[in-house]
């Protein structure tokens, strides 16, 4: 049901909210622990404070967006012209040959995609709201009073299942951290050592490497984002470098299947072939959400089966 109705971000946010509240509750400030209630308040309030800060700066951001849009359009138009000069003649004829024409061409394309961009914004808003509600629920669960000794059997069993799922999520998060570090290391080697061999110097290489690490904390999706950003950065140098970046990133993206299975498998006592199989099945049945959530659900299922003595 979670996969069918697109609730995976909310479910993951519930687990994250619980773990954050649990970690914050143990933090001592001048030897005074915040406790579950204080940690719950922190997890709930911090996103709201961040949203309020954005709203306070919204006016400046809106006016600045117009100037930034014009600057971006001018820069992209210049990039299109540079690419046109380096393409073969039979391909270059499909691109504008002057700056104003390139700007008009890009502007018309963006207008044609306005509906898709609006849908993307709506989906992002819905996803953000779902994530925040999940964080609140997870924090409230951590801040709830300790279970009573006379709790019903259903409540006890539900708490056990939730505890097992949280444990599986914690294992996946730790594994994803190491995967993100591996991706960032490979990206750093590519940007600082391999690209110079081709006579190219990638601008903002340090920022791109750091971005790769933080984006890599998002399973699969982070790699897709990195693919787009680094490929565009490579295209700003030349089409050949852009293609080289794309080939490298696709290789890393595919290799992450094996790395993911190996690292996650070591954390969850699961063979690499098992995780690869469930990841491929998850992607085939539920597309990207299934691919992202497959290791988590499989780790939880295996934990339940081990506790039950079935495997």
ChimeraX attribute file (.defattr): number of C-alpha atoms within 10 A of each C-alpha:
attribute: neighborCount
match mode: 1-to-1
recipient: residues
	/A:1	7
	/A:2	11
	/A:3	16
	/A:4	10
	/A:5	7
	/A:6	14
	/A:7	17
	/A:8	21
	/A:9	19
	/A:10	22
	/A:11	20
	/A:12	19
	/A:13	22
	/A:14	25
	/A:15	24
	/A:16	22
	/A:17	27
	/A:18	26
	/A:19	20
	/A:20	19
	/A:21	29
	/A:22	20
	/A:23	13
	/A:24	19
	/A:25	20
	/A:26	14
	/A:27	14
	/A:28	11
	/A:29	8
	/A:30	6
	/A:31	7
	/A:32	9
	/A:33	14
	/A:34	18
	/A:35	17
	/A:36	22
	/A:37	16
	/A:38	14
	/A:39	25
	/A:40	28
	/A:41	16
	/A:42	17
	/A:43	21
	/A:44	20
	/A:45	13
	/A:46	11
	/A:47	13
	/A:48	12
	/A:49	11
	/A:50	11
	/A:51	12
	/A:52	12
	/A:53	11
	/A:54	12
	/A:55	12
	/A:56	11
	/A:57	11
	/A:58	12
	/A:59	11
	/A:60	10
	/A:61	13
	/A:62	11
	/A:63	10
	/A:64	11
	/A:65	13
	/A:66	11
	/A:67	11
	/A:68	13
	/A:69	11
	/A:70	12
	/A:71	12
	/A:72	14
	/A:73	17
	/A:74	17
	/A:75	14
	/A:76	17
	/A:77	23
	/A:78	18
	/A:79	17
	/A:80	21
	/A:81	18
	/A:82	17
	/A:83	18
	/A:84	19
	/A:85	12
	/A:86	13
	/A:87	15
	/A:88	9
	/A:89	10
	/A:90	7
	/A:91	10
	/A:92	15
	/A:93	11
	/A:94	9
	/A:95	16
	/A:96	18
	/A:97	15
	/A:98	12
	/A:99	17
	/A:100	13
	/A:101	14
	/A:102	21
	/A:103	21
	/A:104	14
	/A:105	14
	/A:106	18
	/A:107	14
	/A:108	12
	/A:109	11
	/A:110	13
	/A:111	11
	/A:112	11
	/A:113	12
	/A:114	12
	/A:115	11
	/A:116	12
	/A:117	13
	/A:118	11
	/A:119	12
	/A:120	12
	/A:121	12
	/A:122	12
	/A:123	12
	/A:124	12
	/A:125	12
	/A:126	12
	/A:127	17
	/A:128	14
	/A:129	14
	/A:130	20
	/A:131	22
	/A:132	21
	/A:133	18
	/A:134	24
	/A:135	28
	/A:136	23
	/A:137	21
	/A:138	27
	/A:139	29
	/A:140	22
	/A:141	18
	/A:142	21
	/A:143	20
	/A:144	11
	/A:145	10
	/A:146	7
	/A:147	10
	/A:148	9
	/A:149	7
	/A:150	7
	/A:151	9
	/A:152	9
	/A:153	9
	/A:154	9
	/A:155	12
	/A:156	15
	/A:157	11
	/A:158	11
	/A:159	13
	/A:160	13
	/A:161	15
	/A:162	14
	/A:163	14
	/A:164	18
	/A:165	20
	/A:166	20
	/A:167	19
	/A:168	23
	/A:169	22
	/A:170	17
	/A:171	19
	/A:172	22
	/A:173	18
	/A:174	14
	/A:175	22
	/A:176	20
	/A:177	18
	/A:178	18
	/A:179	22
	/A:180	23
	/A:181	18
	/A:182	18
	/A:183	25
	/A:184	21
	/A:185	16
	/A:186	16
	/A:187	26
	/A:188	18
	/A:189	13
	/A:190	19
	/A:191	22
	/A:192	16
	/A:193	12
	/A:194	14
	/A:195	17
	/A:196	12
	/A:197	10
	/A:198	11
	/A:199	9
	/A:200	15
	/A:201	17
	/A:202	19
	/A:203	13
	/A:204	10
	/A:205	17
	/A:206	14
	/A:207	10
	/A:208	19
	/A:209	24
	/A:210	16
	/A:211	17
	/A:212	27
	/A:213	24
	/A:214	15
	/A:215	20
	/A:216	25
	/A:217	21
	/A:218	17
	/A:219	20
	/A:220	19
	/A:221	16
	/A:222	18
	/A:223	24
	/A:224	16
	/A:225	16
	/A:226	23
	/A:227	21
	/A:228	14
	/A:229	15
	/A:230	23
	/A:231	21
	/A:232	18
	/A:233	19
	/A:234	23
	/A:235	21
	/A:236	20
	/A:237	17
	/A:238	18
	/A:239	18
	/A:240	15
	/A:241	22
	/A:242	18
	/A:243	15
	/A:244	17
	/A:245	24
	/A:246	19
	/A:247	14
	/A:248	16
	/A:249	23
	/A:250	15
	/A:251	11
	/A:252	18
	/A:253	19
	/A:254	12
	/A:255	11
	/A:256	20
	/A:257	16
	/A:258	15
	/A:259	21
	/A:260	24
	/A:261	23
	/A:262	21
	/A:263	23
	/A:264	26
	/A:265	22
	/A:266	14
	/A:267	16
	/A:268	21
	/A:269	13
	/A:270	18
	/A:271	14
	/A:272	18
	/A:273	13
	/A:274	13
	/A:275	23
	/A:276	21
	/A:277	14
	/A:278	19
	/A:279	23
	/A:280	15
	/A:281	15
	/A:282	20
	/A:283	17
	/A:284	12
	/A:285	12
	/A:286	16
	/A:287	14
	/A:288	15
	/A:289	20
	/A:290	21
	/A:291	22
	/A:292	19
	/A:293	22
	/A:294	22
	/A:295	27
	/A:296	24
	/A:297	16
	/A:298	18
	/A:299	25
	/A:300	22
	/A:301	14
	/A:302	18
	/A:303	20
	/A:304	17
	/A:305	12
	/A:306	11
	/A:307	10
	/A:308	9
	/A:309	8
	/A:310	8
	/A:311	9
